């Protein structure tokens, strides 16, 4: 058997989210580290979220030994329902991570009966033919987070998952520094390390300071406080509940999904209630309460609570409208890609009479390792090779630079792209031939049926609209039966520019008649001519390029003939 190791990032590099790393040992066993999704950028119109490309795994399905999860956020577990609908392999994770993974899998019709889950902890060791998997406790914004070690004959592969160092972390969130030191005493061949906060030289604000900040905000605010955060940020939710109880307020939960996450965390003992009567049971009960006694906990379905806040500000939410005197406290760190939508959301809140505060404006609340955290990790475990992951390219590059500061050779730091195969042959680590790793887009129940062409069309529709030309012809008689009917949506206001539509109808008539007069009539040529002629005309007149849809219908002219020996009229076709 050939001794080698392949590290294949199928997601989670040069991007935010969608973590999935395949570790292939001896061309025989594939270990899947995390299986997450990412939320779409603005240009992905209509897309719900994006998951990794499973093409390589489909071709090597018999090699997959299992999925090993680091924590319960969507970037680590969100793609599980789609993965498990194709691959029947065991899933390993800590108690809370498995509890949240079960919620995600149960929501999918294809996987709701899947039950091959295995709960592990930091003491667990799982032995396979080509390697042993073990775990170590880490600090993140959700309890039960772990890093993963795969021990092989050629050395150990260490995957951090999302982590940071915080000396004030509560029980259930503490990093096991002794375990990291022990890992460093062994041969660490490669470290796959979190890069999301690598460009930040400041230490993350400790959680004690965040707890004090929340209490003071709740205590001194006279009206309602609407706290916007992520549903699976259990740490922040715990701090909100504690601060609310201390300030004498009660909490209203706005969504069923949030209730399910909290219920799961409570049952597993990963979340505690500071008082028995903390939750407001209904919107009607909340309406009767003094605003000074209310905390509204708002989360978002697609990662960011932004859309929910916009509905509240625009009086479109079913239960909660933002009112004068309300304070919206943004308790999450919005991604840079969402800066513009968040600015719009803030503006809407102020127009509705509310105020906005963001913890991120005053505190460094990242759940990921800072520059100094990453350097400390490198000094603890001494890897032969560093593979920065989990972040945009500039953040991976930032981690490369900070690794060089602590003495790592530049040639031993690899910045992979999605689908790159990083291979170790026993002597050297190098990039070999890449594998497919494009984005798989999820739109409703559609999986991967939306591609770049569809997204391009959606973008054009959103910017320049659609122009429809409907014509009825008799091809045998080479004539147009009815004059073109022109319809425009999102292009021009029809009643204000009838002359433009009239000229457009003449262009269509001419293009159609030219094709009818051609001896070699072809439907494809006809539609293409209409698109080109109409497109050139509209761009010349308006400077816009709408989507042009020619609708050509064909009929035969019928007439009635009465036969002398038949009382019934017959149609001559």
C-alpha positions, 0 to 999 in steps of 0.5 A: 500500500502506498503511504501518502496523505492528500488534503483536499479543501472542497470549500472553506478557502478563499471564502467565508463559510462552506467548510469541508475538508477531505483528508485522504490517507493512503488512497484508501480512506477519506475523512470529512472534516465539517460539512457546512454552507455559506450564505449568498453574496448580493449578486447571487439573486434568489439563491438561499445558500451555497454548499460544496461540490460533492463530485470528487466524493461521489467518485470516491464514495466507497473510501469515505469513513465518516464526517467529523464535526467541530461545532454546531454553526451552519458553516460547519453543519449546514450542508449535512442534509444534502451530503447525507442524502447521497452518502450513508456514512456515520457522523461524529460530533460533540453532544450539542453539535450532534443535537443541532445536526439532528435538527438540520437533518430532520428538516430535510425529507430525504434525510429525516430518517438518518440516525447514524450519529455518534457523540464524542468528547475530548477524550474520545479516540476513534480508530480506523484502518489508516488513522486514528481520530481524536479531539481537543476542546476549543473556545468559540461562540458556541459550547462543545466546540472541538478541534480534530487530530487525525494521527497517521504513520506519516504524522498528524493532521490538526484541524482547528475549526473555528476557535479563539483563546479567551482566559475568561471563558466559561465552562463548556467554552474553555480551550484545553491548553494542556491538550494543545501542548501534548499535541505539539510534543508529537509530530504535527505534519500539517496544521489547518488553521482558522484565518477569519480574524487573522488580520486583526492585531487586537485581542478579542474582548473577553466575555466578562466585559461583554456580559457587563456591556449587555447588562448596562445597556438593558438597565439604562435603556428606557424602552424595549431592546430588540437584540439581533443575533445568530440563532446558533450563537449560544454564548451570546444568547446565554449572555442576553438571558443572564443580562435580561434577568439581572436587569429585571426584563423578560425575553420574547423569542420571535421565531420557531427556529430560535425556540428549537435551538434554545430548547435543544441547548436547554435539554442538553444542559448547554444553556441555563435559564437564570429564572423560571419566568424569563420568557414572554409566552405570546405577542399578546402578553408582550403588548400588555407589558411595560416596554422597559421590561421587554427584551425581544430576541431576533434572529435570522433564518439565513445567517443574518437577522437583517431581513427580519429587522427590515420587516419590523422597521417596515411594519411587515412583521407579523408580531413586532413593529419597531416603535419610537423609543425602541433600541435595536442592539446588533449583537453579531458581527456582520460580514464585510460583504453585507455592509451595504444591506446593513447600512440600509437596515440601520436607516430603515430602523431610524426612519421607524423611530428606533435607535441602533447600537452595535456591539461590534462598533465598540467591542472586538467580539469576533469568535475567531482567533486574532493574530496573536492567538494564531501565533501562540497556537503555532508555538504550541504545536510546531507544525511542519506545514501550515495550511491557512483555511476558513477565510478570504484570500487576504486573511489567509495571506495575513496568516501566512505573514504572521506565521513567517514572523514566528519562524515558519519557512514560506515554502512550508505555508500553502494557500490553497484554492478550492479543489486543490489537492495538497499531497504529502508523499512521505518526504515533501508536501506539494500541490498535485492535480486539482479536483472539481470544486465549484459552488453548488447553489440551493434555490428552494428545493432545487439543488445545483440546478442554478448556474452562472447563466441563470444568475446572469439572466437574473441580474439582467432582469433586476437591472434592465427588465424584460421585453416580450414580443408576441406574434402570430404567423401563418407559415404556409401563407407566409403572412403575419396574422396579428400585429406584434403585441409588445409587453415590457416589465421593469424596462419602461413605463408603457403608458409614457413611451408608446412611441418606443413600443410602436417602433419596436413593433415595426422592428419585430414585424420586419424581422418576422416577415423577412424570415417568412419570405426566406425559402429556408425558414428556420425557427431558431433564426427567426427568434435570433433575428428578432432578439438581435434587431430588437436588442440593437434598437432598444440599446440605441434608444435607451442605453439598456439591454433588457432580456428579450423574449420573442413568442412566435405562435403558428396557426393555419387559417381555417374556413368552412366549406358546405358540401352539397351531399352533407348537411354538416359543415366540415373544416378544411385543414 
